Amino acid sequence: MAQQPLKDQSASPRSRRTLEVWTPEDKAFWTSQGQAIANLNLWLSIPALFLAFAVWQMWSVVAVNLPNLGFNYTENQLFWLAALPALSGATLRIFYSFMVPIVGGRRWTALTTASLLLPTIGIGIAIQNPLTPYWVMLVLALLCGFGGGNFSSSMANISFFFPKERKGSALGLNAGLGNLGVSSVQFLAPLVITIGMFGPLGGDPQVAQLSGTTGGPVQVWAQNAAFIWVPFILIAALLSWFAMHDIADAKASFKDQAIIFKRKQNWIMCFLYLGTFGSFIGFAAGFPLLIKYLYPAVRPLQYAWLGPLVGALARPFGGWLSDKLGGARVTFYTFIFMVLAVVGVMLSIPHGGLPGSFAGFLISFLVLFLLTGIGNGSTFSMIPIIFLTKSMRRANLSDPESVRNAEMEGTKEAAAVLGFTGAIGAYGGFFIPKSFGTSISVTGTPHAALLFFIVFYLVAIGVTWWFYSRKNAEYPC
């Protein structure tokens, strides 16, 4: 491919924020300036995505404490509050998937990060009054979906900045470190609610009997679980606006991107990502309430953050491992071990009059979270390769311009697919908590939901093998 002429990206205020030339596959360009710019955008994207995940999963910890604060909600109502952010977030991801090429990555990242102020401030005010109507809580749970939507646009944006041999690692870092927001909100909430850190601005304390504790009622500032994120959201939004970049060549209309709906590989990868990321975010949302129901003597938030932490840290490893071994192979074996981990969970929970084993339950779930993290990284590493391969098969390899156009076409399609699969996968965050809630309300145990997950993973094993990991697969990756 002919080398593109290097262009000074700092010639004007506009070019400092808009990259008129962006050819990361050109090694000379990448070495001279591309890598530094790409890394800057990645390391600004990560904290913004971290905060988005924290806000998205805020209800997984807030819902656990509502009964202690005087809110009289049933178990099923609490599971609804934990599940609704995933429903709205997944739906918003469908629209967010296509916004980066339309609006620009810098602008969209800044605006969507700032939008997180609405649910955080709203929740902080609402949970101070146990007379707050349930419908208000439902609306606030839906608004937390803003955080879930951000993932699709963030991943689509970062995919434009890196060459194909580094996309797996870059996307793994962006998503994996961003996913840490899930475990962080579950870890920090029990700590910050015990301190009146915001003084009169933060509101009055409440008196509550915390789950899993044997002492008497204690004074808490439950609103801090939401207010703690406000200053960081403001900082991240400003940094995104003033320091990130838009890519001129990445512009595309919705009509241009809508071609992915005709691509069979888009729908297959949606299914596989539902099994990996959908499992991660769904288990993260339902884990605290599941512990609370199955093991009443255990304080849920002492342990619930461990699962999302393990899964988030495993995601970059999954991307790196896929760059080395192939994403399809990693995904295939990940689903196999996920089946075994769910069996471990089923054997550990109370059943047939037996108390079960919390240690076995926790270990099995941590293994399951680990595998979902690896699978998150491996499935997302597959997508750019699949769509770049698809576009390059149509290119005239002897014509440098044809090759360059094919690379950009494949990158644009892959970015849209990354966002859209992220949207479909996020619905797991709704269905899994609701599956637990429905299974418990109908049968008294989560066994039926766990059996369904096993069947789903078995189908995913077959799909991965047939389309991507077997010999002579259509798109080996």
C-alpha positions in Angstrom: 0.0 0.0 0.0 1.4 3.4 -0.9 2.4 5.5 2.1 0.1 8.4 2.8 1.8 11.7 3.2 2.3 12.7 6.8 0.4 15.8 7.9 0.9 18.0 10.9 -2.2 17.5 13.0 -1.5 20.6 15.0 -1.8 23.2 12.3 -4.9 24.8 13.6 -7.3 24.6 16.6 -9.7 22.6 14.5 -7.1 20.1 13.3 -5.9 19.7 16.9 -9.3 18.2 17.7 -10.1 16.8 14.2 -7.7 14.4 12.6 -7.8 15.1 8.8 -5.4 12.2 8.1 -5.8 8.9 9.9 -4.1 5.8 8.5 -3.1 3.6 11.4 -2.4 0.6 9.1 0.5 2.7 7.6 3.4 1.7 9.9 5.3 5.0 9.2 2.3 7.1 10.1 1.6 4.9 13.2 5.2 5.2 14.5 5.6 8.9 13.8 2.4 10.2 15.3 -0.5 7.8 15.2 0.4 5.7 18.2 0.7 8.6 20.6 -2.6 10.1 19.5 -4.4 6.7 19.7 -3.0 6.0 23.2 -4.1 9.5 24.4 -7.7 8.9 23.2 -7.7 5.4 24.7 -6.5 6.6 28.2 -9.1 9.4 28.2 -11.8 7.0 27.0 -11.2 4.5 29.8 -12.1 6.7 32.8 -15.2 8.0 31.0 -16.3 4.4 30.4 -15.4 3.5 33.9 -17.8 6.1 35.2 -20.5 5.0 32.7 -20.4 1.5 34.1 -20.4 2.7 37.7 -23.6 4.7 37.0 -25.1 1.9 35.0 -24.7 -0.6 37.8 -25.5 1.8 40.7 -28.9 0.1 41.3 -27.3 -3.2 41.9 -26.1 -1.8 45.2 -28.8 0.8 45.9 -31.6 -1.8 45.5 -30.0 -4.0 48.2 -30.1 -1.3 50.8 -33.6 0.1 50.1 -35.4 -2.2 52.6 -32.9 -1.1 55.3 -33.9 2.5 54.6 -37.6 2.0 55.0 -38.6 1.3 51.4 -41.2 -1.4 51.4 -40.5 -3.2 48.2 -40.9 -6.9 47.3 -38.0 -9.1 46.1 -39.4 -9.0 42.6 -39.7 -5.2 42.7 -36.0 -5.0 43.8 -34.9 -7.3 41.0 -36.9 -5.0 38.6 -34.9 -2.0 39.8 -31.6 -3.9 39.3 -32.7 -5.0 35.8 -34.2 -1.9 34.3 -30.9 0.0 33.8 -29.7 -2.9 31.6 -32.9 -2.7 29.6 -32.7 1.0 28.9 -28.9 0.8 28.5 -29.1 -1.9 25.9 -31.8 -0.1 24.0 -29.8 3.2 24.0 -26.7 1.2 22.8 -28.6 0.5 19.6 -28.7 4.2 18.8 -25.3 5.1 20.4 -23.7 2.4 18.1 -24.1 4.7 15.1 -23.4 8.1 16.7 -19.6 8.3 16.6 -19.3 8.5 12.8 -22.3 11.0 12.7 -21.3 13.3 15.6 -17.6 12.6 16.2 -16.0 10.6 19.0 -14.8 13.5 21.0 -18.1 15.4 21.0 -20.2 12.3 21.7 -17.9 11.1 24.5 -18.1 14.4 26.3 -21.9 14.8 25.9 -22.8 11.3 27.0 -20.4 11.5 29.9 -22.1 14.7 31.1 -25.5 13.0 30.8 -24.6 10.7 33.7 -25.2 13.7 36.0 -29.0 13.2 35.6 -29.3 9.8 37.2 -26.6 10.3 39.8 -28.0 13.6 41.2 -31.6 12.2 40.9 -30.8 9.0 42.8 -28.9 10.9 45.5 -32.0 13.0 46.2 -34.7 10.3 45.9 -33.2 7.7 48.3 -33.2 10.2 51.1 -37.0 9.9 51.4 -38.6 6.5 51.9 -41.9 8.0 50.7 -40.5 8.5 47.2 -43.0 6.8 44.9 -41.9 3.5 43.3 -42.5 4.9 39.8 -39.9 7.6 40.4 -37.4 4.9 41.3 -38.3 3.1 38.1 -37.6 6.3 36.1 -34.3 6.8 37.8 -33.4 3.2 37.1 -34.2 3.7 33.4 -32.0 6.9 33.4 -29.0 4.9 34.6 -29.2 3.3 31.2 -27.3 6.4 29.9 -24.2 4.7 31.4 -24.9 1.5 29.6 -25.4 3.2 26.3 -22.0 4.8 26.4 -20.2 1.5 26.0 -21.2 1.0 22.4 -20.1 4.5 21.3 -16.9 4.2 23.3 -15.9 0.9 21.7 -16.8 2.0 18.2 -14.7 5.2 18.7 -11.6 3.4 20.0 -11.8 0.9 17.2 -11.0 3.6 14.7 -7.8 4.6 16.3 -5.8 1.3 16.2 -4.4 -0.9 13.5 -6.0 -4.4 13.3 -3.2 -6.2 15.0 -3.7 -4.0 18.1 -7.4 -3.7 18.1 -8.0 -6.7 20.4 -5.6 -5.4 23.1 -6.9 -1.8 22.8 -10.6 -2.7 22.9 -9.8 -5.2 25.7 -8.2 -2.4 27.8 -11.0 0.1 27.1 -13.7 -2.3 28.0 -11.9 -4.2 30.7 -10.7 -1.2 32.7 -14.0 0.5 32.0 -15.8 -2.6 33.4 -14.0 -2.0 36.7 -16.7 0.7 37.3 -19.1 -2.2 38.1 -17.0 -3.6 40.9 -15.9 -0.2 42.1 -19.5 1.0 42.7 -20.2 -2.2 44.6 -17.0 -1.9 46.6 -17.1 1.8 47.4 -20.8 2.1 48.2 -20.6 0.4 51.6 -17.7 2.6 52.5 -18.9 6.0 51.4 -22.4 5.7 52.9 -20.8 5.6 56.4 -19.3 9.1 56.1 -21.0 12.5 55.8 -18.4 13.6 53.3 -20.4 16.3 51.6 -21.6 18.1 54.7 -24.8 20.1 54.4 -24.7 19.8 50.6 -25.0 16.0 50.8 -28.3 15.9 52.9 -29.1 14.5 56.2 -28.1 10.9 57.4 -30.6 8.0 57.7 -30.7 5.3 60.4 -30.6 1.8 59.0 -30.0 -1.8 59.9 -27.5 -3.1 57.3 -28.0 -6.6 55.8 -25.8 -9.3 57.2 -24.8 -7.4 60.4 -25.6 -8.3 63.9 -25.3 -4.9 65.6 -28.0 -2.4 66.0 -29.1 0.4 63.6 -26.3 2.7 62.3 -26.2 6.2 60.8 -25.7 6.2 57.0 -25.7 8.6 54.1 -27.1 6.3 51.4 -27.1 9.2 48.9 -23.3 9.2 48.9 -23.5 6.0 46.7 -24.7 8.3 44.0 -23.2 11.7 44.8 -19.6 10.3 45.0 -19.5 10.1 41.2 -20.7 13.7 40.4 -17.3 15.5 40.6 -15.5 12.7 38.6 -18.2 12.9 35.9 -17.7 16.6 35.5 -13.9 16.2 35.2 -14.1 13.3 32.7 -16.6 15.2 30.5 -14.3 18.3 30.3 -11.2 16.2 29.6 -13.1 14.4 26.8 -14.2 17.7 25.2 -10.8 19.5 25.4 -8.3 16.7 24.8 -9.8 13.9 22.7 -10.0 13.8 18.9 -12.5 13.4 16.1 -11.5 11.5 13.0 -12.5 13.2 9.7 -12.4 10.0 7.7 -14.6 8.1 10.2 -17.6 10.1 9.2 -20.6 8.1 8.0 -24.3 8.5 7.9 -26.7 6.1 9.6 -27.6 4.8 6.1 -24.0 4.0 5.4 -23.7 2.1 8.6 -27.0 0.3 8.3 -25.5 -2.1 5.9 -24.5 -4.2 9.0 -28.1 -5.3 9.4 -27.7 -7.3 6.2 -24.5 -9.0 7.4 -25.1 -12.5 8.7 -21.9 -12.2 10.8 -23.3 -9.2 12.7 -26.2 -11.3 14.0 -24.0 -14.3 14.8 -21.6 -12.1 16.8 -24.6 -10.5 18.6 -25.6 -13.9 19.8 -22.1 -14.8 21.0 -21.6 -11.5 22.7 -24.9 -11.9 24.5 -23.4 -15.0 26.0 -20.2 -13.3 27.2 -20.9 -9.7 28.0 -24.6 -10.3 28.6 -23.6 -12.9 31.2 -21.0 -10.5 32.8 -23.4 -7.6 33.2 -26.4 -9.7 34.1 -24.6 -11.6 36.8 -23.1 -8.3 38.1 -26.6 -6.8 38.4 -28.2 -9.8 40.0 -25.3 -11.1 42.2 -25.9 -8.9 45.3 -29.6 -9.7 45.4 -29.0 -13.4 44.8 -26.6 -13.5 47.7 -29.1 -11.7 49.9 -31.8 -14.2 49.0 -29.9 -17.4 49.2 -27.6 -16.6 52.2 -29.5 -14.1 54.5 -26.7 -14.2 57.1 -24.1 -12.9 54.6 -23.7 -9.2 53.9 -24.0 -9.1 50.1 -21.9 -6.0 49.4 -18.9 -7.5 51.2 -18.6 -10.0 48.4 -20.6 -8.9 45.4 -17.9 -6.5 44.0 -15.4 -9.4 43.7 -17.1 -11.0 40.7 -17.3 -7.9 38.5 -13.7 -7.1 39.5 -12.4 -10.5 38.3 -14.4 -10.2 35.1 -13.2 -6.7 34.3 -9.6 -7.6 34.9 -9.9 -10.7 32.8 -11.2 -8.8 29.8 -7.9 -7.2 28.6 -6.3 -10.6 29.1 -9.0 -12.1 26.8 -8.2 -9.5 24.2 -4.4 -10.1 24.5 -4.8 -13.9 24.4 -7.0 -13.7 21.4 -4.4 -11.6 19.5 -2.0 -14.5 20.3 -4.1 -17.6 19.8 -7.1 -16.4 17.8 -10.4 -15.0 19.2 -12.6 -17.9 18.0 -10.5 -20.6 19.7 -10.5 -18.6 23.0 -14.3 -18.0 22.7 -15.0 -21.7 22.0 -13.2 -23.0 25.1 -14.5 -20.1 27.3 -18.1 -21.3 26.7 -17.2 -24.8 27.5 -15.8 -23.8 30.9 -18.7 -21.5 31.5 -21.1 -24.5 31.4 -18.9 -26.2 34.0 -18.9 -23.1 36.2 -22.7 -22.9 36.2 -22.9 -26.5 37.2 -20.7 -25.6 40.1 -23.1 -22.8 41.1 -26.1 -25.1 41.0 -24.4 -27.7 43.2 -23.5 -25.0 45.8 -26.8 -23.2 46.4 -29.3 -24.4 49.1 -31.6 -27.1 47.8 -33.6 -30.1 49.0 -33.4 -28.8 52.6 -29.6 -28.6 52.5 -28.0 -25.3 53.4 -25.6 -25.3 50.5 -22.1 -23.9 50.5 -21.5 -20.2 50.3 -17.8 -20.8 49.7 -18.6 -23.1 46.8 -21.2 -20.6 45.4 -18.7 -17.7 45.6 -15.8 -19.6 44.0 -18.0 -21.0 41.2 -19.4 -17.5 40.5 -15.9 -15.9 40.6 -14.8 -18.5 38.0 -17.9 -17.7 35.9 -17.1 -14.0 36.1 -13.5 -14.7 35.1 -14.7 -16.6 32.0 -17.2 -13.9 31.0 -14.3 -11.4 31.1 -12.1 -13.5 28.9 -15.0 -14.1 26.6 -15.8 -10.4 26.4 -12.3 -9.7 25.2 -12.2 -12.7 22.7 -15.5 -12.0 21.0 -14.7 -8.3 20.5 -11.3 -9.2 19.1 -13.1 -11.4 16.5 -15.3 -8.7 15.0 -12.6 -6.4 13.4 -10.9 -9.4 11.9 -14.1 -10.8 10.5 -15.2 -7.5 8.8 -11.7 -6.5 7.6 -11.4 -10.0 6.0 -14.8 -9.6 4.5 -14.0 -6.3 2.9 -10.5 -7.3 1.8 -11.9 -10.3 -0.1 -13.8 -7.8 -2.3 -10.7 -5.5 -2.9 -8.3 -5.5 -5.8 -5.1 -6.3 -3.8 -2.9 -4.9 -6.6 -4.5 -1.5 -6.3 -3.3 0.5 -3.3 -6.4 2.8 -3.4 -8.7 -0.2 -3.5 -6.9 -1.7 -0.5 -7.1 1.5 1.4 -10.8 1.9 0.7 -11.5 -1.7 1.7 -9.6 -1.2 5.0 -11.7 1.9 5.8 -14.9 0.2 4.8 -14.1 -2.8 6.9 -13.1 -0.6 9.8 -16.4 1.4 9.6 -18.5 -1.8 9.4 -16.6 -3.3 12.3 -17.0 -0.2 14.4 -20.8 -0.3 13.8 -20.9 -4.0 14.6 -18.9 -3.5 17.8 -21.5 -1.0 19.0 -24.5 -3.0 17.9 -23.3 -6.3 19.3 -22.6 -4.3 22.5 -26.3 -3.2 22.5 -27.7 -6.7 22.0 -25.3 -8.2 24.6 -26.4 -5.6 27.2 -29.9 -7.1 27.2 -28.3 -9.9 29.3 -28.2 -7.4 32.1 -31.9 -7.3 32.0 -32.8 -10.9 31.3 -30.5 -12.5 33.8 -31.7 -10.6 37.0 -35.3 -11.0 35.8 -34.6 -14.7 35.2 -33.4 -15.1 38.7 -36.4 -13.1 40.1 -38.9 -15.0 38.0 -37.4 -18.4 38.8 -37.3 -17.6 42.6 -40.9 -16.3 42.6 -42.3 -19.3 40.7 -40.2 -22.2 42.0 -38.5 -20.8 45.1 -35.0 -21.3 43.7 -32.8 -19.9 40.8 -32.3 -23.5 39.4 -34.6 -23.0 36.4 -32.7 -19.8 35.3 -29.3 -21.6 35.7 -30.5 -24.5 33.6 -31.5 -22.1 30.8 -28.0 -20.5 30.9 -26.4 -23.9 30.5 -28.5 -24.6 27.4 -27.6 -21.2 26.0 -23.9 -21.7 26.4 -24.1 -25.2 24.8 -25.7 -23.6 21.7 -23.0 -20.9 21.7 -20.3 -23.6 21.7 -21.8 -25.1 18.6 -22.2 -21.7 16.8 -18.6 -20.7 17.6 -17.2 -24.0 16.3 -19.2 -24.1 13.1 -18.7 -20.5 11.9 -15.2 -19.6 13.3 -13.1 -22.2 15.0 -13.4 -25.4 13.0 -11.2 -26.3 10.1 -12.4 -24.6 6.8 -14.7 -22.2 8.8 -16.2 -19.4 6.8 -14.3 -16.7 8.7 -11.5 -18.2 10.8 -10.4 -15.7 13.4 
